[in-house]
Amino acid sequence: MNEEPALESDLLDVTDIDLTRLAELPETALRAALHRILTDHDDLPDQYAAFESAL
């Protein structure tokens, strides 16, 4: 039987990080980036909410 090669990725897997406990993470670039992503855009509307297809 042919065994499929393992899929390898350079992307960071953050599925096990509890984002509600972000403040408890050590001061790292990852923590700063996650905090910025989660807080900077809270007041912006959903950028896709007003999209309508003209087709």
C-alpha positions in Angstrom: 0.0 0.0 0.0 1.2 3.5 -0.8 1.6 5.6 2.3 0.7 9.2 1.8 3.5 11.7 2.9 2.8 13.7 6.0 1.5 17.2 5.3 4.0 19.8 6.6 3.2 23.5 6.9 5.2 26.6 8.0 1.9 28.1 9.4 1.7 28.5 13.1 -1.0 26.3 14.7 -2.8 28.3 17.4 -5.8 26.0 17.8 -4.8 25.1 21.4 -4.4 28.7 22.5 -7.3 29.9 24.6 -7.8 33.4 23.3 -9.9 34.4 26.4 -6.7 33.9 28.5 -4.5 35.9 26.1 -3.3 38.2 28.9 -1.8 35.2 30.7 0.5 34.3 27.8 4.2 35.4 28.1 5.2 38.7 26.4 6.0 37.6 22.9 5.5 38.9 19.4 2.8 36.2 19.0 0.8 37.5 22.0 1.2 41.1 20.8 0.0 40.2 17.3 -3.0 38.2 18.6 -4.0 41.0 20.9 -3.8 43.5 18.1 -5.9 41.4 15.8 -8.5 40.7 18.5 -8.9 44.3 19.7 -8.0 46.8 17.0 -11.0 46.0 14.8 -13.8 45.6 17.4 -15.5 48.9 16.3 -15.3 48.3 12.5 -18.3 47.0 10.7 -18.1 43.6 9.0 -16.4 44.4 5.7 -18.4 41.8 3.8 -21.8 42.7 5.2 -22.7 45.2 2.5 -21.5 43.2 -0.5 -24.1 42.5 -3.1 -23.5 40.7 -6.3 -24.5 42.5 -9.5 -24.4 39.3 -11.6 
